[in-house]
Amino acid sequence: MRTLLLTVVLAAMLTTSAAAYDYGYIGLFTDEARTSWCTEAIPYTAFDIYVFCLPSDNGVRAVEFSLEFPSTYVIVTNTPGPTVSVTLGNLYDGIAYSLYLCSTDWVLLDTVSFLPTAGGQAPIWLEGHGDTGNMAIANCLPGYPMEPAYAYTSVFVNYPPGSAECSGVATKETSWGAIKEMYND
């Protein structure tokens, strides 16, 4: 009986496919475990956010984007993740990260320390690179072609814990027009 149960469990494990991702995502989090995107901050006390990338099924070799945040926030430091080999640009205008090797799992791109100079609620969000306008990933297929990346989460500073911003994960926005446009390309 034990052998039969072990065989059934093993067969189920072998036939279960891994999660499939059609798109790559970039997310901002307030912890390295990627479980929180809300934090509290007081003026002139630094806090960290973590920038992660979840690649599509094609993997990731490089990423480009920029950060948007209130003018009352200053980036004190940013420390690229351990698998980042080269960065070009800056977080204000647009930055590109190149990885040592291709990755097919979550990758820590950067740890960014912010210093708020004023209180109140403030979002920090992802935008396209200033030069290209793209939030994109160079995947691991031959030639490392670019593919779009989407914002997974933003960071919300001083928002109430039960607020809509702090209670769910952002997803790629779609509309009927956007869905029809996919098939017109």
Secondary structure, DSSP 8 states (H G I E B T S, - for coil): -HHHHHHHHHHHHHH------SSEEEEEESSTTS---EE---TT--EEEEEEEE--TT-EEEEEEEEE--TTEEEEEEEE-TTEEEEEEETTTEEEEEEEEEESS-EEEEEEEEEESS-S-EEEEEE--TTT---EEE-SSTT--EEEEEEEE-EEES--TTSGGGSS-------HHHHHHHHH-
